């Protein structure tokens, strides 16, 4: 009897797992189940090129529409998984079908956080292609109030300004991108947006957002301040989609808990990507990453694990953002440091910030220096301990340090 692997979630994690299974020589059935009506696409484009209308969805697909059939991967779009019986190794789908599986991968991703269960009509979130049309119309109607100054909120603000929209941001944190950047670099982001006409109010704790009429919304802070806008975008992060895993009785924490091999607490059930909290030996705890590159790497690794192939050590998480033409990249654990070394100039937006812990590089942020970021990822992964003077010495390129460690 032919084996079958079912993958729930057709984002980059699930799609990469399916591709990796075929590339690794798996000849059984592969069923890739996706809730969205589209073939797998590059989600980071949603807040940038797709929202701006500068790139069509067809150009953002992970593979051509014909790829999946050509590689005998059954792609079921517009379908969700509703239940799992881990004892019988069977899964039920929203179209009424049920499938037995030999192995199951949960790549259910994450959902955009909401301010409250029932948000007003003119208060939106942005997670996928289906959200774009309404948000673009809201930008045109303006002004748009963005709640949250993380990656999505800031990228939408930059895109909205490029479209000629009026934007205002309110943020609960002390500085924008405070989950990723140290204060020294957060001020760079704040100034960059101010130069393009976007005001960011930090340390704003909202009491609520209400629709004041059919034409607008009013956000009220706990200290009494108010912000009126035509509509609002809630961009306060995402939470792992664990509903299906909870129904199946899997162990949960910050996401679906998995071991180093991406195995859940149920036999033959694996999890990866935004929804999974993987045990990280170097940190001694489960960690969850929401970055595109981590999802890509985890999809490939989970596929190999399902086939009994060796799984590499956890890849150093990294990501990027482009705002107003300024490229910002980050890698590693950028808040777990006791010393921050700056190479270059923050003021000129040409710099690298190195986060050190006990003399070892644990995180890096670069502005306009992609070569430094590539070298830093390798240095973080190898955990070298060169002399501390080398980190601050710009006459010694990070690439040279990476090469010396390789030797």
Beta strands, then each sheet from edge to edge (+ up, - down):
strand 1: 4-8
strand 2: 29-33
strand 3: 73-76
strand 4: 81-85
strand 5: 90-93
strand 6: 98-100
strand 7: 103-106
strand 8: 110-112
strand 9: 123-124
strand 10: 144-147
strand 11: 167-170
strand 12: 199-201
strand 13: 206-213
strand 14: 216-221
strand 15: 226-229
strand 16: 231-234
strand 17: 238-240
strand 18: 256-258
strand 19: 269-271
strand 20: 276-280
strand 21: 285-287
strand 22: 318-323
strand 23: 326-332
strand 24: 339-345
strand 25: 350-357
strand 26: 360-367
sheet 1: 3+ 2+ 1+ 7+ 19+
sheet 2: 4+ 5- 6+
sheet 3: 8+ 17-
sheet 4: 9+ 16+ 10+ 11+ 12+
sheet 5: 13+ 14- 15+
sheet 6: 18+ 20+ 21-
sheet 7: 22+ 23- 26+ 25- 24+
end
